[in-house]
Amino acid sequence: MSQLPALNLPPYPFQLKEVAGKLFIFDELRKKHLVLTPEEWVRQHFVQYLINEKNYPKGLINIEGGLKVNELQKRSDILVYNNEGIKTLLVECKANSVKLSQKAFDQLARYNSTYKASIIVLTNGLQHFCCEIDHELKSYTFLNEVPEYSRIKRC
């Protein structure tokens, strides 16, 4: 197996396997092996970060959910609900080789115009930008880190 890139997230004991020269990673939430793309490497790390470091319940995390934006079918990377089923945290993951840009942030904002989550995160595994959204005032505030689940579950 080739060397996987180090990320600015804790390491996790992922189940990896190689089949016909392709590397796969086991997604414990979707209960299946997925082709290990650079974006999937970041997404799996960030999901584990939310669960293990920020105490987000596994059952409230949705990965690669479908949504419509301007009549186009899109996929969000990570969407977290609170106990009442309200969408509270939306994460857009990019490969670690992708520079986080205004274009990526705009994509996340477009997706969130549908979801209306109170917290949005843009990450490439090396940099993480987290914002709290005030939908009534149509404003946002950058946060120093992703909030613990206990803080956002009331959002």
C-alpha positions in Angstrom: 0.0 0.0 0.0 1.3 3.5 -0.9 2.0 6.1 1.8 -1.2 7.9 2.7 -1.0 11.7 3.3 -0.8 13.0 6.9 -3.6 15.3 7.8 -4.1 17.9 10.4 -6.5 15.6 12.2 -5.8 12.8 14.7 -4.9 9.4 13.2 -7.5 6.7 13.3 -7.3 2.9 12.9 -9.0 2.6 9.6 -9.7 -0.8 8.0 -7.9 -0.6 4.6 -7.7 -3.3 1.9 -6.3 -3.5 -1.6 -8.2 -5.2 -4.3 -6.9 -5.4 -7.9 -4.5 -2.6 -7.3 -7.1 -0.3 -5.8 -7.2 0.8 -2.1 -10.4 0.7 -0.2 -11.4 2.1 3.2 -14.2 0.7 5.4 -16.8 3.3 6.2 -18.2 2.3 9.6 -21.3 4.5 9.2 -22.4 3.2 5.8 -21.0 -0.3 6.7 -19.2 -0.8 3.4 -15.8 -0.5 1.7 -15.3 2.5 -0.5 -12.6 3.4 -3.0 -10.0 5.4 -1.1 -9.9 8.7 -3.0 -8.0 11.7 -1.5 -11.4 13.3 -0.7 -12.6 10.1 1.0 -9.5 10.0 3.1 -10.3 13.5 4.4 -14.0 12.7 4.8 -13.4 9.5 6.9 -10.9 11.4 9.1 -13.3 14.2 9.7 -16.2 11.9 10.5 -14.0 10.1 13.1 -12.9 13.5 14.4 -16.5 14.5 15.0 -17.3 11.2 16.7 -14.2 10.7 18.8 -13.0 14.2 19.6 -16.2 16.2 19.5 -18.7 13.6 20.8 -21.1 13.6 17.8 -23.4 10.6 17.9 -22.8 8.2 15.0 -26.6 7.8 14.4 -27.0 11.5 13.7 -24.3 11.8 11.0 -25.3 11.5 7.3 -22.5 11.0 4.7 -22.9 12.0 1.1 -26.6 12.8 1.3 -28.4 14.1 -1.8 -29.8 17.6 -2.2 -31.1 19.8 -4.9 -29.5 23.2 -5.5 -31.0 25.3 -8.3 -32.8 22.2 -9.7 -29.4 20.4 -9.9 -28.8 17.1 -7.9 -25.8 17.5 -5.6 -24.2 15.6 -2.7 -23.2 17.0 0.6 -20.2 15.4 2.3 -21.2 15.3 6.0 -24.5 16.5 7.5 -25.2 16.2 11.3 -28.6 16.4 12.9 -29.5 17.2 16.5 -31.8 15.0 18.6 -34.9 16.7 17.2 -33.9 15.9 13.6 -32.8 19.5 12.8 -29.8 19.9 10.5 -27.1 21.6 12.6 -23.7 21.0 11.1 -22.7 20.8 7.4 -19.1 19.8 6.3 -17.6 20.1 2.9 -14.5 18.0 2.4 -11.9 18.6 -0.3 -8.8 16.5 -1.0 -5.7 17.6 0.9 -4.1 18.7 -2.4 -7.0 21.2 -3.0 -6.5 24.7 -1.8 -9.4 26.0 0.1 -10.8 28.9 -1.9 -13.7 31.3 -2.1 -15.2 29.0 -4.7 -15.2 26.1 -2.3 -16.7 28.3 0.4 -19.4 29.5 -2.0 -20.3 25.8 -2.8 -20.7 25.1 0.9 -22.8 28.3 1.3 -25.0 27.2 -1.7 -25.6 23.8 -0.1 -26.4 25.4 3.2 -29.0 27.6 1.6 -30.9 24.4 1.3 -30.0 22.8 4.6 -29.9 25.9 6.8 -27.5 24.3 9.3 -26.2 26.6 12.1 -22.6 25.5 11.7 -20.7 25.0 8.5 -17.2 23.6 8.0 -14.9 23.6 5.0 -11.8 21.3 5.3 -9.1 19.7 3.1 -7.8 17.8 6.1 -5.0 20.3 6.6 -7.0 23.5 7.1 -10.4 23.7 8.6 -12.7 26.7 8.5 -15.7 26.7 10.7 -18.5 29.3 10.8 -21.6 29.8 12.9 -24.5 31.0 10.8 -27.2 33.4 11.9 -29.9 32.8 9.3 -32.1 35.6 10.6 -29.4 38.3 10.4 -27.9 36.7 7.3 -24.4 36.8 8.9 -21.7 34.4 10.0 -18.9 34.3 12.5 -15.7 32.3 12.1 -15.1 29.9 15.0 -11.6 28.8 16.2 -12.7 25.2 16.2 -15.6 22.9 15.6 -18.0 23.0 18.6 -18.6 20.0 20.7 -21.9 18.2 20.0 -23.3 19.2 23.4 -23.1 22.9 22.2 -24.7 22.5 18.8 -27.5 20.0 19.7 -29.5 23.0 21.0 -29.1 25.0 17.8 
